[in-house]
Amino acid sequence: MSEQIKKETQAAHGKRVPAYVWVTLGVTLLTLLLHAIGMSGDLVNVALIYLFPVLVSAVYWGMGPAVYAASFSVIMFDFFFVPPYLSFTVEDLRYLISFVVYLAVAILTASLAGRLRQQLEMVKAREATTNSLYALSRQMTAITDLNTLLVNIATQVSLTLGKPAAVYLPDGQGDLLVTSSSAPASEGEKDGWGDGESEIAIAKWVYNHGQIAGKGSSALRESPGLYVPLRTEEQIHGVLAVSMDVGEVHEQQEQQEQLRLLEACGGLAAGAIARVKLAEEARLAQITAESERIRTALLDSVSHELRTPLTAIIGSATGLLENDILFTPEDRRELTGNIRDGALRMNRLVTNLLGMVRLESGMLQLNRKWCEVGDMISVVLTQVREFSPHRNIQVELPDDPAFIYGDEVLLEQVLVNIVSNAIKYSPDETQIVIIVANDRSPNQLTIMVADQGIGIPEAERLRIFDKFYRSESTQHVTGTGLGLAICKGIVEVHGGTIVAEPNSGGGTRMRIDIPMEAHGPRFPYSEQGEVEE
């Protein structure tokens, strides 16, 4: 039974004593009214009218006032309407039979009305219980965090029953502890309700045996609390406890109603806890599977990417060491170039791996300073020129120098990765165009790198920025799938965006929009990147 219905019942019991006064006053006024309208000679109708106070008393005040109303009505009927008048004696003994029949009918009518009233109260109590369970179930369904769920369970059960509640769950070592309580410790108290040794001991017993214990149950009934195991078909997840000392329950029926309500709440709570635990296990399994997939992809990519340049470096170095006299100067230059190219390729791979680690760990710190975009592009072209002997790289810069306040080394790494991709995925003798513009917005700089390569399908233009993702159309070209993911992370750290677009002349255009100062410096810099006075 909910707290609201219980209060209404207690209020009805409190009003029972003045109810007898109202019954007395009502029957007296009804007698005066019947005399005033001259119904003294119509005894049958007078007897029927006297049933109204009995019915009203049974509906509003219960069985006691109804019996009192019936008895008092018989007395008034005999005294004022049965000859001899104003006397309790009767001329005809048959009236005594009438009085007995009247009392029996009145009491039976009052009993039926009282039962209807009790059924109405039971319906209200069950409706309140159903509403409480529905509200509890709806709130539990929307929660996905275990700690939040436990706090919600304790709070809602406490509000439903009007008593302090606590939830016990086992820790990592299997010890049962209070994980949530609706009655935290107050000033001067070390623990709130449920933290005491006796409460924890009973909760452990309930958890181990899977049985209800405490007041109103068949086990440990001397305990002031009521403990319900949070059981599902697979296991017992914990214990839900309610302190029954607050607001003593005097009726056995009310105790059983509260016990059934607490069992229902425990069932809902157990199902919600099991659901959240399963969701957490599924999430951990997904994370584990994703970590395993990333680890496998990383090992495969790194091993392949490292093996190729290492093989070239070892082969070239071995040839120079063992057969130096057989090689012409041109051959030695070619072998030395192979060693350098392999070392640069390994350096880019290690740089990308370290950059991804810094991005993932949140350890990336920007060394911001004013950077001239034209100078950065010159450095980038120097690094990639050795890999693009058969590409025509064209650079279009604005008339005025363009400056970005950012980390020059990281921004150069972004451009190196993008230009290297444009070289790798475009055929020989094609053109790569690098365009720098600030006409979109005075506070934004746009850098575009367009190639005439194989292009990127529309469905993959967002996925290419994911770690280790490589398009099916680029599997014939070596790579780890980390370059664009690092570019995206670095650009976003600078507050910018990077997108892949189709190039009007065929191929792909990578566009970087990055914030810049509207009025950048127009004079040289010191070595530390600060403006010289």
Order of alpha helices (4+ residues) and beta strands (2+ residues): alpha-alpha-alpha-alpha-alpha-alpha-alpha-beta-beta-alpha-beta-beta-beta-alpha-alpha-beta-alpha-beta-beta-alpha-beta-beta-alpha-beta-beta
